[in-house]
Amino acid sequence: MEYSRPVVLVHGAWHGAWCWATFQAELDRRGITSYAIDLPGHGTSLEPLGGLDHDAAHLAATLDHLNLTDAVLVGHSYGGAVITQAAAGRSDLAHLIYVTAFALNAGESVMGALRSLDPHDVDLGAAMQFHRDGTSTLDPQLAVAALYGSCSPEAVAAALPRLSIQPGATMTENVTVTPRDAITSTYVRCLKDRAIHPAHQAVFAARCTTQIDLDTDHSPFVSMPGALADIVEPIARPA
């Protein structure tokens, strides 16, 4: 059987491993092994919520527990910050894939990076609801335009009830490394994204080895799973 690198899928804010189900099914059809993880407190995880450092440590521990080598890390949205920090000092990673994600440099946080960029209107801000404990949730109806504009009504109906709480520390803690100096990377820019503006994505994409554009929304793993798999497959199955 043809060799395939393991692909580890890291979800973004307010989501869980559940969001990758359609995409994992596509990878399965291609014989590519993938692992979708729940960050602490998300999806079916019973662990407490934490900040970026906590999430990155959980990802690193999961890689060690599964004994994954030559792995491809795929981070979506906030998950890009997680894979960036988790890659610190690791020599067992083959590639980093940022799917409309935060490809941060050392000393940057998600919010810090956004504040440094020229402002552009998106729908995500209107959907966010902030709470006194420092967490946030999304208004389900407003989240549709921000996250799922190109997805089917059935996919949207299945996703909205599973959106969860997001801790503020995930957005304000800095990454301490720039792993793309040592690990090759690909940026998938989504041109119809209403959560992270394509112009902001372009800044992050310029930090990566390769950029590929998809004409879709913030959730290509649902709206264009085949096209996203076409990007991941040659990385997971190198010639």
N, C-alpha and C positions, 0 to 999 in steps of 0.2 A: 504494500500500500504506500502511496506517495506520502512523503513526510510533510507534516503540518505543524508549524509552531503553535503553542497554545495561545489563545486570544482571551484576554481578561477584560471584561466590560465593566466600566465604572459609571454609574448613573450621575445625573446632575441634581441640582437642588430640588426639593419637594418631591422627588421621585424615589424609586426603588428598583431592585433588580428586575421587577416585573416589566418595566418599560422595554426591555430588550427581547421579550419573548418572540415576537415576529421575526426579528433579525436573527436570533439564535436558530430559529427553525430554518431560515435560509442558509445559514452557515452549516447546519447539520446536513442539509441536502447536498452540500458541496464537500462533505467529509472533513470539515474543519472543526476541531474541538474548541469550544468556548466555555468560559466560566463567567456568569453574571453574579456580582456580589451585591449584597445589601450593605450600605454604609451604616454605621451604628445608629440605631433608632429609626431606621427607615425600612419600608417594606415589612418583612416578617421578623426583622432583627429585634431582639429583646434587650439589647445593650442600650445604655444611656446615650442620649445625644451628646455631641461634643463639637469642638472646633475643627479647623482644618488639620492641625497637627494630629488630633485624635483620629480623624478619618484616614489620614495618610498612614499612620502607624497600623491601623486595622488592615489596610490594603497590604502593607509590607508583611504583616504577620500572616495574612492569608496566602500570599505568594510562598512564604516559607513553609507553612503548614501543608500546602499542596505540592511542595517540592517542584515548583515550576521553574524550568530553565529555558533560556532562549525565548522568553515570552514576549508577546506583543500586548502592550497596554493601550486600551481605547478609553478615552475620557470624553464624556459629553458635558458641555456647558461648564458648570462648577466642577464637574469631575476632572476637567483638564488641570485644575489647580491641584487636585488630589494626586493624580498620576505624576505630576511634576515633582511634588514634595516626596512622594513615596519612592521615586527613582533615585533619591540621594544615595550615592555611594554604592549602588548596585552594579555588578558586572554581569548579571544574569538576564538582562533585558535586551531584546533584539531591536525594538522599535517602539516609538510613541506615536499614537494617532489621536489627534485633537479634532473632535466632531463639534463644529461651531462652539468651541471651548476656549477657556482661558489658558493660553500658553504663556504663563507668567515667567518673569525673570527673578533672580534672587533679589529679595527686598521688596517685592510687590505683593499686594493682596488683591483680591477680586475688586473690591470697592476702590482701592487706591489706583489700580490700573484704569478703571472706568473714569475716575475723576481726572486723570491725566490726559484723556482723549477729548477731542472736540465733541460736543454734545450732538446727539442725533435722536430723533423721536422714535420710540418703540412702544409697544403695548404692554410690556411686562410691568412697568412701574405702576400703571393704573390697576393692575390685577393684584399687586402685593398688599397684604394687610399686616400691619406691624402690631406687636403685642407688648405689654409692659415688661414681660420677662426677657425681652430681647429676641424672641423668635418671630418668625413670619409665616403666614400661610397665603394661599392664593384664592381669590374669588373664583369659584369654578367657572362661571359664565365668562368672565373677562379673560380667564386663562386660555380659552379656546383660541382667540385671535393671536395671543402672544406665543403659544406653544404648538398648536395643532392646526394651523390654517390650511394645510394641504392634506390633512388626514381624513379618512372616511368618518361619517357620523357614527358608525358602529364602533370604530376604534376610539373616538373621542368619548363616547358614552361609557366605554369600559375603563378608560384612563382616569377620568375626573374624580370618581369616588376614592381612588387610591392615592391621590396627592396628599402629602403629609406636611408636618411642621418642619421648618428649617431654622437651625440656630444661627444667630447673628455672627457668632465668632467664626463661622465658616467663611464669611465674606470679608472679615477684617484682619485675620491673621496672615502674616507674610509667609511666602515660601522662602526657604533659605538657600536654594540651589537653582542653577540653570542647567538641568541635565542634558538639554539639547546640544550643549557643547561637545558631549561625548557619545550621545545616542542619536541615531538618525530619527527623523520625525516627519510626519505628514499632517497637513492641516486640511480638513474638509470644511469649506466655506459654503454656507447655505444662503442663497441669494434672496429668498423670500422670508427670511427670519425676522420675526417681530419681537424677539426677546434680546438677542445680541445683534446689533445692527451690522450689516455686511461691511460697512466702512470700518467698524471696530474690529471685526473679524480679520480684515485685511492687514491690520497692524500686527495681530497675533500670527497670522499666516506667514508674514515676512520673517518671522523668527524661526520658522521651521524649514526643513530641508526641501520639502515639496508641498505645493498647494494644488488642490483639486476642488472645483466648484460643482455644486449640485443646485439645480433650480427648484428648491423646495423650502419647507418651513424649518422650524427649530427642532423637529423630531424626525429626521430622515430614516431612523431605524424603524419607524412605523410607515411614513409616507413614501419612502423609496428604499425599501430593504434590499432589493436586488442591486440597485445602483451602488448602495453603500457596501454591499458584499463584494461587488466588482472591484472596489478600492482596497478592501481588506484582504481579499484572497491572494493576490500576488505577493503581499507582504508576509502573510502567514505561510505561504507555500512558495518560497523563493526558488528560482530556477537553479 
